[in-house]
Amino acid sequence: MSFSVIEPTVNETPVIVEVPHAGLGMDAQSLAYCTAPGRSIGQDADLLVSELFAHAPKTGAHLIYSHLSRYVCDLNRAEDDFDQHTSPCGRSHSAPHGVVWRKTTDGRPALSAPLSSQEIERRLNLIYRPYHLALYDLIQEKRKKFGFVVILCGHSMPSFGRLGERRADLVPGSRGRTTAHPSVLDCCDRVAAQARYDVAHDSPYRGGFTTGHYGLPASNIHALQLELARRIYMDESTLCSISERFDACKVFCTELVTELGKLRLIDV
């Protein structure tokens, strides 16, 4: 299986935590096309984020996360998001970082050659569609059970931008506060303040495909992307966790999922 779904171990809440870029793995056919350096595969993953949210099921939330690298298939993109340089059947203009990445973040080639339409379909059928079907089914089940659902999309980001600017500790992305009820955003701000993390909403990340596609507050589906600056839990040069920071960040992540699970967003 290319992803895992971890069931709640206590009374279920309306919360789903999803970590689409947790994995580093590659299947053999994808590996045959990949020219991305090993370090890029690590740097462009959301390393350790699934571990930071590992206690989510103990709060009553579901946890879903990918085992495969985004260089195989980026689950936080639309399935038709690739250009003609990635595959001759592509039509998107958002590449090189579409549903299949053809370049690394630092601009190095990630594909040895454009992919055939058959290879694109293979990846979508093997990885992308099963993941989003599982996520969709979870959303529908929770909405039926509770009347609403909260999706927390867990990600990480480099601590500094390309021009050297310091990023906030946490960047909640909600497409200009449109993908979740204000109570969800306020909850994130409150728990962040208790943990003494600074916050910058939608800057520089406003929320990716999952946030925008599923986040429909009018339909009682609330989605929030949360980017964690890597300095708050790891050493960005070695790609290893820093135990004290990691432990503190894990406490924050667990508390956030706990508090989101206490929200009541019916008729608000």
GIHU-V495223 format. One record per residue. N is the residue number from 1. RES is the residue in three letters. NEAR is the number of other C-alpha atoms within 8 Angstrom. Layout:
BEGIN
n = {N;N}
res = {RES;RES}
near = {NEAR;NEAR}
END
This chain:
BEGIN
n = {1;2;3;4;5;6;7;8;9;10;11;12;13;14;15;16;17;18;19;20;21;22;23;24;25;26;27;28;29;30;31;32;33;34;35;36;37;38;39;40;41;42;43;44;45;46;47;48;49;50;51;52;53;54;55;56;57;58;59;60;61;62;63;64;65;66;67;68;69;70;71;72;73;74;75;76;77;78;79;80;81;82;83;84;85;86;87;88;89;90;91;92;93;94;95;96;97;98;99;100;101;102;103;104;105;106;107;108;109;110;111;112;113;114;115;116;117;118;119;120;121;122;123;124;125;126;127;128;129;130;131;132;133;134;135;136;137;138;139;140;141;142;143;144;145;146;147;148;149;150;151;152;153;154;155;156;157;158;159;160;161;162;163;164;165;166;167;168;169;170;171;172;173;174;175;176;177;178;179;180;181;182;183;184;185;186;187;188;189;190;191;192;193;194;195;196;197;198;199;200;201;202;203;204;205;206;207;208;209;210;211;212;213;214;215;216;217;218;219;220;221;222;223;224;225;226;227;228;229;230;231;232;233;234;235;236;237;238;239;240;241;242;243;244;245;246;247;248;249;250;251;252;253;254;255;256;257;258;259;260;261;262;263;264;265;266;267;268}
res = {MET;SER;PHE;SER;VAL;ILE;GLU;PRO;THR;VAL;ASN;GLU;THR;PRO;VAL;ILE;VAL;GLU;VAL;PRO;HIS;ALA;GLY;LEU;GLY;MET;ASP;ALA;GLN;SER;LEU;ALA;TYR;CYS;THR;ALA;PRO;GLY;ARG;SER;ILE;GLY;GLN;ASP;ALA;ASP;LEU;LEU;VAL;SER;GLU;LEU;PHE;ALA;HIS;ALA;PRO;LYS;THR;GLY;ALA;HIS;LEU;ILE;TYR;SER;HIS;LEU;SER;ARG;TYR;VAL;CYS;ASP;LEU;ASN;ARG;ALA;GLU;ASP;ASP;PHE;ASP;GLN;HIS;THR;SER;PRO;CYS;GLY;ARG;SER;HIS;SER;ALA;PRO;HIS;GLY;VAL;VAL;TRP;ARG;LYS;THR;THR;ASP;GLY;ARG;PRO;ALA;LEU;SER;ALA;PRO;LEU;SER;SER;GLN;GLU;ILE;GLU;ARG;ARG;LEU;ASN;LEU;ILE;TYR;ARG;PRO;TYR;HIS;LEU;ALA;LEU;TYR;ASP;LEU;ILE;GLN;GLU;LYS;ARG;LYS;LYS;PHE;GLY;PHE;VAL;VAL;ILE;LEU;CYS;GLY;HIS;SER;MET;PRO;SER;PHE;GLY;ARG;LEU;GLY;GLU;ARG;ARG;ALA;ASP;LEU;VAL;PRO;GLY;SER;ARG;GLY;ARG;THR;THR;ALA;HIS;PRO;SER;VAL;LEU;ASP;CYS;CYS;ASP;ARG;VAL;ALA;ALA;GLN;ALA;ARG;TYR;ASP;VAL;ALA;HIS;ASP;SER;PRO;TYR;ARG;GLY;GLY;PHE;THR;THR;GLY;HIS;TYR;GLY;LEU;PRO;ALA;SER;ASN;ILE;HIS;ALA;LEU;GLN;LEU;GLU;LEU;ALA;ARG;ARG;ILE;TYR;MET;ASP;GLU;SER;THR;LEU;CYS;SER;ILE;SER;GLU;ARG;PHE;ASP;ALA;CYS;LYS;VAL;PHE;CYS;THR;GLU;LEU;VAL;THR;GLU;LEU;GLY;LYS;LEU;ARG;LEU;ILE;ASP;VAL}
near = {3;8;10;10;8;8;8;13;9;8;7;9;9;12;14;14;15;11;14;14;15;16;14;11;7;9;7;6;6;9;8;6;9;10;8;12;6;6;6;10;12;10;9;9;12;12;12;8;12;11;7;12;12;8;8;15;14;9;16;15;17;13;16;14;14;13;11;15;16;14;11;11;14;15;12;9;11;9;7;8;14;17;16;10;8;15;13;11;8;12;9;10;7;9;12;10;10;13;14;12;17;13;13;12;7;5;6;8;10;12;12;8;6;9;10;9;9;7;8;10;8;8;11;11;9;9;10;13;9;9;10;9;8;8;9;8;8;9;11;8;8;12;13;8;6;8;9;14;14;12;13;12;14;14;13;12;9;9;11;9;9;5;5;6;7;7;8;10;12;13;15;17;17;17;11;8;10;10;15;15;11;7;7;12;12;8;11;10;9;8;11;13;9;7;7;6;9;9;11;9;9;13;8;5;10;13;14;10;9;12;16;13;7;9;15;14;11;5;6;12;16;16;17;18;15;13;13;12;14;12;10;10;15;12;11;9;4;5;10;7;10;9;7;7;11;13;9;9;11;11;8;11;10;13;9;11;13;11;9;11;12;7;8;4;8;7;3;3}
END
